[in-house]
Amino acid sequence: MSVRRVMGTEIEYGIAVTGQPSANPMVSSSQVVNAYASATVRARRARWDFEEESPLRDARGYDVSRQVADPSQLTDEDLGLANVILTNGARLYVDHAHPEYATPEVTTPLDAVLWEKAGEQVMLDAARRAAVMPGGAPIVLYKNNTDGKGASYGAHENYLMRRSTPFSEIVRHLTPFFVSRQVVCGAGRVGRGQDGREDGFQVSQRADFFEVEVGLETTLKRPIINTRDEPHADPDKYRRLHVIIGDANMSEVSTFLKVGTTSLVLAMIEDGFLGRELMVSGPVASLRAVSHDPSLQHLLTLADGRRLTAVQLQMEYLDLARKHVEDRLGADADAQTREVLARWESVLDRLDRDPMECAGELDWVAKLKLLEQYRDRDGLAWDDAKLALIDLQYADLRPEKGLYHRMAAAGRIERLLDDAAIERAMHDPPEDTRAYFRGRCLEKFAENVAAASWDSVIFDLPGRDSLQRVPTLDPLRGSRAHVGDLLDRSDTAAALLGELAG
């Protein structure tokens, strides 16, 4: 029982063109992705392979008809929008009028933070390159979740799980965890309601946009538990839990705890360790109520009649996770599992005592403290436009403008990574998953890679009438240990495929 599992994140970025408020976001997003691809992708551009995708397959045992599905659900269609694969194994593309970065597959929370932070730098570089293209204009990207006008865009997580785990158990135990998890990983937001018109500050940027408990949608009728059954792996062994309820975090600690604690809870669900009943009544209403109370005093009503704050509910999960790790691993628990448990406990203890004690680690607290300083200094009400601007500027990717970056540079927000590691991760793939094979193939044989996806790399070889597909269904094969020597000694793509076939 550990935090280790195959995981990754997908972030849609807010986009604005300076001086052009009516600019078409799809065009601007395509300019960003294409500018980066033109400058960094050698030879031909490998297309994304949609063949193995199945976005309408529901974990509850059926497929939704394409005729009744919302167009936003048809993510397996090539709409001709910018879509490239990077040498670090990631995917950079346009999705729902936003530039999006999907990390390569990783196996630890810290690696999830690393390759997500690398994505921020890829996006920043891409925006800068787009601005100097012929006819280009300054483009600003924000790592946030709402435009303040009623629209929301996603920050998704993906976790590989055992197929044998009943989906009903996932729903039962994850729902209360997600309702309360925002106190640790919320990004904070000025305004309440989807359009933000109600005055005040809330813990999560996404909470007001969720409307149902369980469902397949991701952009309409958003569910707390998403049921998309698209494993990108052997479907007999695995399911990919697609989590759409998280915020886009700037804080490295917030992201680390978001994926680390979730991984621990999933391990307990897989092992049948969560016998304690923690379901909350009215999960959707409870999700919003927790977000709307940054004092963290709102009491949730549990199915067994108990009333707990969201912090206390998180403490219940923490207590179970500690017992599970001790029971399964004892003193052999790996360093990151111990680190997640220790940080989780420390943060919850301080949130329970005084949330402001976490201002150097958690996004929503850091943002709230900053906003309160401005409110006290200038006598600002919560409906003052200056506060909404500060909220947005916190998520600005530009280091000279973004308030998160300025606070981190001043030592006011804790870092877990160094800039050199992030720079390397922009170009190099993780070494312990199939992303290594995908990324190295793009780096070494770019002219021969016709397409790729999470579970295959497709080669176009001279003299071959048909494309050659190399399946990568096992996310833990294709690692450096598995194929590193093979890739090093293969001078051509034909030689590589020859050895794989042999």
SULLINUR-V400200 format. One record per run of one state. SS is the DSSP state (h for helix, s for strand, l for the rest). FROM is the first residue (numbers start at 1). LEN is the number of residues. If there is no record, write none. Layout:
BEGIN
[[SS;FROM;LEN] [SS;FROM;LEN]]
END
This chain:
BEGIN
[[l;1;6] [s;7;6] [l;13;1] [s;14;4] [l;18;7] [h;25;16] [l;41;6] [s;47;2] [l;49;8] [s;57;2] [l;59;3] [s;62;2] [l;64;7] [h;71;3] [l;74;9] [s;83;3] [l;86;5] [s;91;5] [l;96;2] [s;98;5] [l;103;3] [s;106;1] [l;107;2] [h;109;23] [l;132;7] [s;139;4] [l;143;3] [s;146;1] [l;147;5] [s;152;1] [l;153;2] [s;155;8] [l;163;4] [h;167;19] [l;186;3] [s;189;4] [l;193;5] [s;198;5] [l;203;4] [h;207;3] [s;210;6] [l;216;6] [s;222;5] [l;227;1] [s;228;1] [l;229;9] [s;238;6] [l;244;8] [h;252;19] [l;271;9] [s;280;1] [l;281;2] [h;283;9] [l;292;7] [s;299;4] [l;303;4] [s;307;3] [h;310;19] [l;329;1] [h;330;3] [l;333;2] [h;335;19] [l;354;1] [h;355;4] [l;359;4] [h;363;16] [l;379;6] [h;385;10] [l;395;1] [s;396;1] [l;397;6] [h;403;7] [l;410;9] [h;419;7] [l;426;9] [h;435;10] [l;445;1] [h;446;3] [s;449;5] [l;454;2] [s;456;4] [l;460;8] [s;468;4] [l;472;8] [h;480;10] [l;490;3] [h;493;9] [l;502;1]]
END
